[in-house]
Every structure is written in C-alpha cells, then in structure tokens.
C-alpha cells in the first residue's frame, strides 16, 4: 500500500471488515450521495474530497479573485463615470470575500463547512456582477451578464464545489439576474437572449459539475475496493507470516524439548514432590482459615463480657478494694484471649490490621519498654540484648500491631534458642537493592527498611529450614512456650505488608532473621491528642443493632453510664422498621447478623430513609470489604470486638462531633 493512500485507508478501515461484499456503487441519482450498502463511504468521501483537492481549490480561489479584480480595467474603460461603484463592489466586497474563503481552507476545523461557504461565495460573486448590471446604463448593462458565465465556470468546475451546492448557487444567480433585468426594464429581446444564454450556461455547468462529482465518487469507490483488496492481501500475508513464524517457533520449541526431555523427566518428580508439599500446606492453611473464621465471631462475642464488663465494674470499685486486682486479672485474661483470636484471623488473612506510616525504630523501642517484654526478659537473665538502630531509618507503611507481634515472636524464638549464655542483637538499617536478591526467598529490587533479629543460639537444623514457617511446625520441647503458629504469623505479617524474609542460620552458632519492608518517604503522622473519658459524656439517642443479646447489653450499659439515651434492636430488618417511625442520633452497627441482612446492607437501606445517618461499625473481624463499603457509604469509625469502655465511648463521641446528622 502506497504512502499516498495510507490516510484514505485509515479513514475507511473501520468499515472494511463490516462490508466485505461490496461489488457495485450505489448513488442517489439526484444528490449523488452514496446509498444502500455504500452509504458508509459518504463521510470518508466528503473528507477526502476536500483534503485531496485543497491545493486546487486554493489556486482556483486565488485566480478567481485575480480575474474578478482584473475586470476592474473593463469598468474603467466602459463605465468611467460609474467605476467608483463597480470598484467598490469588486475590491471592497467580492475580492476580500474570495480571499477570506481561501484563508478558511488553511483551518482544518473549517473544512466541514467549506461546501456551503463556497456555494455562498459563488452566489455572492454573481450578485456582485448583477449589482454592476443594475448600476451600469443601457446598453452597456446588457453585456455584463457574460461575467455570470465565468462565475458558472468557477462554481461548477474549478473550485470543487459538489453538484447540489453548485446547482443551488447557479440557479440563485439566474433568479437574481431575472429579478435585476426586470427591475431595470431591460428590453425583452435582450432579456430573452441573455436569459437563454444564462440558463443554457447553467444547465451546461450542472452537467459538468454532475459529471465531475460522479467521476470523483466512482474513482473513490474503485480506490476503496482497491484498498480493501490490498488490505486483504496484507492480512493474508501477515497471517501467512504469522503461521510461518508459529510453525518455525513450534519446530524450534520441539527441538529444545527434545534436548531438554531427559532433564525435564528428572525435574518432574522433584516438582511433583514440591507441589504435594505446597498442596498439603495450602490445605492446612485453608483448614486454619475455616477454623478461625468459623469461631472468631462467636469467640469475640463471648469475650466481650470478659473485656467490657470489668471496665464497668472497675469504675465502681475503689482501687484499694480486694476485688480490684481480681477483676483486672479477669480483664487481662480476656484481652489475651482476644489477642489469640486476632492471631488466628491474621493467619487466615481475615485480620490484616490498619496500615499506617511508622518507623521501625519506634516499634522496637515501644516493645522493648513494654511490661510484657520486661516480664519475659526477667525469665532469661543469662541473655544479653544488644540494640543497634539506624538513626535516619526510612519509614514504612505497615500494621504496627502485627509488626509488634512479629517482633515479639522473633524475640521469643531467639531467647528460647539460647540454652546457657548468649546474645540477642536487634538491628535496623536501610538497604537499597538495584537487582533481585536470591536469599531465603527472592527479594525484589527496591528500597527497604530492614529489621534484623540475630541470636547465638542452637541454630536451625537444615532439613527444617524449609518448614519453619509452616503452621503448627515446632521443635520446642514440652514445657516451653509455643503453639507452632508464631513463625507462620511472622510470615503472614511480612507478606500482608508487601515485605520479604531472609533467614541465615548455622547449627550451633545461631540464626539471623531479616524482615525487609518497602520504604516510604512519607512522614510519620503526629500523635493524636489525649482523649479523656469526661469528653465522651453525651445525651444523644443511640440505637444499638446487634444479633447477640450480650453484646447489646454490654454496649447499652456502657453508654448509659455516659448519659446517652439507648435503644437496642436485634436485627437489621427491625432497625429499618424502627427508623421509619423514629430517629436516632447515631447507630452502633454489627456487621454480621444471622439470620437476616448484614450490617452493610442494613446501613444502605437506612440511608434511603435518613440520608446522613451517623453510624459506627462493630465487628469481631478486621476491616473487611463489608466494613469498607459501609464506610464509603458514610459510616464512621470501626471498633473491633471485644471493645473496651474507652474505645466505644471515644468512637461514639468522635462520630457525633465529626459532622452534621440527618
């Protein structure tokens, strides 16, 4: 296909595949528009008709302006007393208009309007001559009609005006001449003679214009057929080349397969064994996930009493009472049990935690100064802890809760691997990888903040190295801590936060675990201002929607202590009906309610009744897609069950003060 035809090909290409059986050109005999199956070619033809003939149109317009102006000499010779009027018509109106139309051809946005503009120009040029006929005295005025013949020649041929538009302007000129001849009392003989020549010239021009456009459309149609055939040939060649390439590639692949066949047979058995191990691990993780998701909701509802009620009791019992310590122990036990449930959910990827911008140094320091670490460290006085934290460590975006849990598990394993005396070293540093690092797993290139925990313990037995992150795998002896989930939780935490793990170990000398987290240049947000319980007192109406009676009762008792008016409902459907009659300042909405609609759907329907209804979400799971969807609809904070007095009080107050209600 020639480069000259490429623009035309692009214009009609969308129609080729849809009209592959075009054999005959179909035109409207009067308007010469493509009709029938060829109607799709009308728009491409009109565009092609303009752009293909632009140079000719510009030259013709320039020559037309030149000739129109040149006849001013004739005006000076035959109409010396009226030349100022005829020159005004020629040089002030008609010639500038011709040049203006020529200028319009240089603007692509004007191309779609060029046909009516050129039609107007021809009529306007003819009108100029007719005005000169009116101005000129007899008998000179009888001969100026010849100029109209020249206008016909330009309109029907030189400026590529389509047949219909040229016909319109041509007959307009004839009619205007007849009116002018009548008004100027032109003698009948001269009028009949001139009209005869004008009508004949116009008909001849129509024949010329019709023939030119018909030929142009036929050439365009034949060119389209030619281009379509070229397109088919190109497609056939491309298809043939593709098949040859595919066949060649297949032969090359067959040759490579024959060369590698023996090696692949050896690897096949290894792959099968590896896949069996992966399948067993996947089945094990699936079982844990089903277990976790199956019991987490119920366990968190049960634990609500152990975590929330002690808060209420401790508010009414003096700190020096004998019951105060006992109730605190009950509460701590509930909190620890809830933490175990969160671990199970994390393992099942049901509790990924809220990701925030943090600094690993802050997480390490916070844990090392926690009572939990101090208590654990007191049981290992023979172990020395060394801390080396890089001062300009880059920040990371992670779940700080899960990261702290992973740090705790790593330190527990490190301490318990040291039997007599030893050292546990905690290090953080920045590391940039400009290419992938082949380590325990492949670590992609990028910028990382690394947390390293090294110990001088017994190390890891090599056959066990590939199993250490599997669920329930443990080498700890009876009487030592561990459920076999700690390392799996570490792996899950790192992966949930887009990181990687490297493990280096040597039996008898110790192990080093390095957690790679993608670094970020975002700054750690400022700590929230202190929030006191006294700030949470209110008198608003709170509607508690939860299918568990104990959960409704816990939330109701807590909020009544703060002065709120409480109403409780056990299902989403009942809540919707209640809110058709009543209003509530805020909802406390459980996400999972069985049977019936869930919390998200409940909130969606409530918004149809009260479009700006405030709500907070309570769930034993993490911020699931249901929770996020409810928050996208307009719900406020999310609190995880079991929640404390402070958590629910703070969430309710923040949402109530945050934005106007419905």
Beta strands, then each sheet from edge to edge (+ up, - down):
strand 1: 356-358
strand 2: 383-389
strand 3: 395-398
strand 4: 422-433
strand 5: 437-438
strand 6: 442-443
strand 7: 446-455
strand 8: 500-506
strand 9: 510-520
strand 10: 541-545
strand 11: 565-569
strand 12: 586-590
strand 13: 615-619
strand 14: 638-640
sheet 1: 1+ 3- 9+ 7- 4+ 2+
sheet 2: 1+ 3- 9+ 8-
sheet 3: 5+ 6-
sheet 4: 11+ 10+ 12+ 13+ 14+
end
